[in-house]
Amino acid sequence: MTTILMVCLGNICRSPLAEGILKSKLPKDNYFVDSAGTGNYHIGAFPDKRSIAIAKKNNIDITDQRARQFSVSDFDNFDYVYVMDSSNYRNVIQLARNNEDISKVKLILNELGNISNLDVPDPYYGGELGFENVFQLLNQACDRIATKLIL
């Protein structure tokens, strides 16, 4: 089974959306997708209601997710770790034990190919349009990830 982890700061906005989007594109019996945050602010919390709403608008249910914090053991449990921004990247890399751990960590929007090291904007303070924009960016990136994994 291929395992993929999506990581943002609090695990309530971007990474739950990325988890839900990618899950909707991959066969469940061959892939496991999860999400985590680099911070411990929201452990056990539901995704942000605006993330839930934009996912639902796109026929994706993320209401079963609960926030958790990224841990060193995630390097052992996941084949791929996709982070939402450069700050998340630095925080995750600081926990890496070796080059193998580091090689698993990638900025998710780099999967689009035509851009490099671009951050997924944090929609928390950006209003409803921020969540729509984030959904569209993540949907495009997850299309690319799913295509690469399935081929």
N, C-alpha and C positions, 0 to 999 in steps of 0.2 A: 504494500500500500504506500502511495506517495503522500507525504504530509507537508502541508503548507501553513505557515503562520503569518498573519497580518498584524502589524504593530504600529500604534500611534502613541500619543502621550497618555491619555486617560482611559482609552479603550471604551469610549461611549459614543464617538461620532464617526471618525473615518475608518478605523479598523473593523468595527462591526459591520459597516456597509461593505467594505472590501471582502470580509468573510462571507457575508450573505450573497453578494454578487458572484463571487467565484464558486461558491457551493452550487449556485443555480446553473452553472455552466459545465460542471464536471459530474461524471457518474459517481454516485455515493459509495458504491462497493469497491472502487479503486483509489479513491482520494479522500483524505481527511483534511478539512480546513478549519482553522481556529483563529482566534485573535487575542491580543494582549496589549497592555499599555506599559510604557516605561515608568510611569508614575504609579503611586499607590492611592491616588485620590478617590477613586470610585469603585474599589474592589467590592464585588457582589452586586453592583448596580445594574439596572437595565440600560440598554442603549438610550441615548438622548431621544426624546419624543419626536424630534424633527428627523432624526435618522430613521426611526421606525416608520414615520409617515412617508418619507421619500422612497423607502424600500417598498412599502405596501403599495404606493402609487405605481410601482414597477413590478408588481406581483411577486415580491420577495418578502418573506416573513422572518424578521430577526428578533422577535419577541422572546425567543427561548435563550438568547445569549445573556451572559452575565460578565461584567468586567473582571479582569484579573490582571495581575502584574507579571511582566516578563521575568523569567528566571533563567539562571545558567543552564538548568536541566532542559530548557527548550532547545538548546543547541543539539542535545542528544535525541530529542523527540521529533524534530522537524527537519525535513530535507531542504526546505526553502523558507527563508524569513524575509518577508517584504515589509519594509518600513515606509512610512508616509512622508517623512521629511528628513532633512539633514541633521536636525537635532536628535530625532529618534535614532538615526543611523549612529551618531556618535555615542549615544547612551547605550545602545545594544553592543556596539563594538568594544566599548570599555569592559564589558562582561566576558568577552571572548577569551577563551583559554589558549587558543592556537590558531594557525592559519586555516585549518579546516573549518572552524567555527566562523571565522571572518568570511570565508568564501561563500557561506550560505546566505549572507545578508546583502540585500539589494534594495535600492530605492525603486519603489513600484512604478513610478512614471518613466523610468529608464526603459521599461518594457515597450514603450511606444516607439522607441527607435529613433524618432525624429527630434527628440529633445534629450538633454543630458542634465542630470542632477537637478531637476525641477521638483519643487516640493508640492505635495497636495496641500492646498490651503486649509487651515483649520477653520471649519465653518461655525464653530461654537458661538462666536460673537458676530457672525456675518449675516444673520437673518435667513429667511427661507431660501432666497436665491443662492446663497452660499452652499446650502445643502444640495440643491439641484446641480450646481456646477461641480461639486465634489462627486456626486453620483455619476455624472457624465464622464468625468476624468477616470474614475475608478472602473467604470463599465468598459471603457476603451482598453484600459490596461489589463483588466481581467479577461477580455476577449483574446488579447495577445498571449497571456499566460496560459489560458485554457488550450488555445490552438497549439502552442509549443508542447504542452504536456501530453496532449492526446495524440499528436503525430508520432 
